[in-house]
Amino acid sequence: MKKKIAIIGAGIGGLTLANLLQKNSNFEFTIYEKEETINLEEGFGIQLAVNSVSILNQIGFSNLNKSEIYNPAKLDFYSNEDKICDLDLKQFNGEIEKYTTLKRSSLIKFLKDKLFSNLIRFSKTIERVEQDQDITKIKFTDGDSKEVDYLVVSDGVFSKTKSIIEKKNIKPDYYGAIAVRTQIKAKDISEFKTDNISIFMSSKAHLVSYPINDTRDINLVCILRKNLNEKKSIRELIDKNFLKKNKYLSNLFQNDLKSWPIYTSSKPLRSILKKVFYIGDAFYTFPPTFAQGASQSIESAKELYDLLIEKNQNIENIYFEQRLKKTTMINKRSKLNYFVFHLTNPILKVLRNEFLKRLVKNKSFINSYLGKIYN
């Protein structure tokens, strides 16, 4: 008999899991999405390391139109306007699996279009979750109900489903920073090098830019330290904390800017219920300084899928411990990057820059710090 699975949330993690399940006749699944439709207008970019690209290739990602993706060769580090060094990203690539940048909407569309349209149900919000032996009973706010063998929650950092299931109020933590995003057409910034991923480090702020397609249109994100009570506008904060020492980048901020506060998870959570799993940002949301958010959503979906097909009796514990180990590793690196990117002390900045020059050439360090994540 087919195992029934409910997936809550049609984001990257939920759609990836659905695509993997669709290939296996032993499962019957439905995605429940609270919105009325999947938003394909979000133009901001994402980075996919080789660990996630290899998973996506199993469902046909390598056949995506090449005009929609870009494979950066290097990661350039800058201290204000001066280039420090660069990291060769090609060392992590395989013949087919390559470090990839693209629009988030392009990935979502790819994942959605691979599924039969009747597998996604919209305007669905969970009201209650109960269990009777091995069956999970889901009640929706519209009066609909569903009985499943497994419940997978993939509705992001602000997951309300998690609070309903665990019967307590679970909220993410404000990380003390905001993200400011914009996109720029390559033709509008001909003077700006657009081939690589670039990180510009400044006091209390850093900026990341990278191409998102073969025409090298740029995704730009600036992370600014900010107290939630601070009254300064986004423009004022950018001028004060970044452009003051990086004036030649001022043209990059001429387009409309979108900003939002950065929240991270308090800690990973193992559900009090059996056969209930959290994936992607619903499991843990990282600080945005290691570019692994999308990749870990994909990876957690694959980890869960592999355990489901193995029919392991201890699946909840195995999944949680496996995900916790990877999450802890990435979280430590993300927090270290955040500290290093935002140094204010001039002496520490000089030391950081000298260390970076050496570390990007140190194969042992690179394999330990990045290889365990990217491969």
C-alpha positions, 0 to 999 in steps of 0.5 A: 500500500502506498504511503501517504505524505502531506507536504506543508509549503511550496518553497524550495524544500517542499517542491524538491521533496515532491519531485523526488517522491514523484519518481517513486510509486510507493508514495502518494503525496500532496503539497499544501500551500497557504498562498493562492498561487506560487509567486514566480515574480521574485527576481532575487538571486540564490547560490547553489553549491555542488551539494545541491546541484547534484541532487537537482540533477537527479530530477533534470536540473541539468536540462534547464535552459543555460540562459537562466543560470550562471556558473561563477569561476571565482569568489573575489574578496574586497576590503572596501574598494581594494581586492584582497584575493580570490577563491577558485570555485571550480575546484568543487565542480564535477563534470556536470555538477557546478557551482551555480547562481540563478534567480530563485523564481527560475528554480521554483518554476523548474521545480513546480513545472516538473509536478502534476498541477493537481499535486499542489493545493492552494489557500490551505492553512493548518488548524490542528494536527493530531495522531492516532497510532501511526496515522496523522490527522490534519485539520485545515482552517477551511474545514478540509481534513486529511489523514497521512502516514507522514507530515513534512513541514517546509513553510519557512522561518516563520512557520506557524505550522510548527507552533501548532504541532508542538503546541507552543509559540515558536518564533525566530530571533532577530539577528541584528541586521537587515538585508537590502536587495536589488537587481541590475542589468549588465548593460547598466553597469558596464564599468563593474566586473560581473563575472564572479561572486564578489564580497565587499567587506566594510565596517558593520556591513558587507555586500555580495554581488553575483551574476544570475544568468548568462547575460550577467545581470547582477543580484546585489545584497547588502547586509547591514547591522541595524537595531530594530529601533533605529530610525535611519532610513535604508538609504542613510544606513547604506551611505553611512555603513557602506558607501562612505568607504565604497563610493565607486559602488554608489551606482549599484544602489540607484534602482528600487531597493527591497529590504527586510529584517534578518531572522534566524532560528533559535535552535533545531527542533525535533517534533513531539509527534512521530513521523513529522519532519521539518525541512529547509528553513522550517528546520533551521534558518541560517544567517545569510553569510554562507550562501547555503539557505537554498542548498540546505533546503534541497539537501534536507529534502534529499536526506528525508527522501532517502530515509523514507525509501529505506523504511527505517523504523527509527527514521525520526531520530536518524533524520534529526541527528543527521540534519543537526550535525550538518546544521551545526557545522554550517551555522558555526561557519555562518556566524564566523563569516558574519563576524569576519565580514564586519570587522571595525578595528583597523588592525584586525582588518589588516590581519584578516586580509593577510589570513585570507590571502593565505587561506584561499591557497591552503588546500587542507583548509579549503577542503575542511572549511568548504569541501565538507559543505559543498560536496 
